[in-house]
């Protein structure tokens, strides 16, 4: 009887399969933080927006099942990340240029 070997590692796959541990009680992954937990340690900053923009922010936030504050924070984080000085060009410049390109057929 010949021994089977994994063509990549050269190992006997039965050895690997025998090392696996099976259980009917899987470990539950940690739940994501609640909005209350996320809000802890935050500071309040007032911001004035045109009514239409505020309504759009609320609508997009609802579509993504997050609060308007969370959505605004995400957008600010993306904007700040785009301004990293070690990039060849700022990401904000690349986005502005690419958003102005005409669609091709």
N, C-alpha and C positions, 0 to 999 in steps of 0.2 A: 504494500500500500504506500503510495507516494504522499509526502507532506505538502499541503497547500502553502503557498507563499504569496504575500502581497507583492505585485510586480514593481511597486514604487519603493517600498521600505524594505522588502525582502523578509519581513516578519511573517510569522504564522498567524493568520487572521483569527484562528480559534483562540489563541492566547489572549488577544484583545477582547474578543467576545466574552470569554470566561471572566475577564476582569471587570466587566460591567456589573453594576449593582442596580437591581430593579426594586422599586417600591411602589406601593399603592397610595402612599401619602406624599405627594409631591410637595416640595417646599414652595410656598407662595411667594411670589416676588413682592418687593416693597411697593406700596401704593404711591402714586405721585402725591406731592404735597397738596393740601387743600388751599383754596384761595385765601383763607384766613392765615394759614402758615406762610404763604408767600408774602402777604401784606405786612407781616411782622418785620420790624426793622426798617420799613420804608418811611420816607418823609413825604409830606404833601407839598406839591408844587402847583400853583395856580397857573392856568394857561387859557388864553382867550382864542377862540376859534370862530370863524364864521358859522352860522347856524347850519348851512348846507354841509360843511365839512364835519361838524359835530355829528350830524345825522348819519353821514356816510361812515364815520368811525364806529358809531354804535351799531350800524347795520353789519359792517364787516366783522366786528367783534362778535356779534350774535351768530353770524354764519360760522365762525370758528369756535364757538362755545367758550369764549373768554370774555372777560370784562373789557370795557373800553380802556381802562387804565393799563391792563396787561398788554393790549394791542399797541397802545401808544409807546409803552416801554420797549416792546419788541422792535418797533420801527426805529426808535431812538438808538437801541443797541446796534441794529443793522447799519444805521447811518454813521455811528461812531466807529464801528468796525471798518467801514468803507474808507475812513480817513487815516488808516494806519500808515505811518510814515515810511515803512520798509517796502511798500509796494512801488513798482515802477511808475504807475500812474494811479491816482486815487480812484477807487472803485466808483465813486460818485460820478467822476468824469466819464468813465467807461459806460456806465448805465445811461448817462445823459446822451452820449454819442449814439449808442446802440438803439435807444428809444426813438431817435430821430431818423433812423434809416427807413427808407421806403420798402414795403414788402415786395418780394420778388415773385414772379409768376411760377 
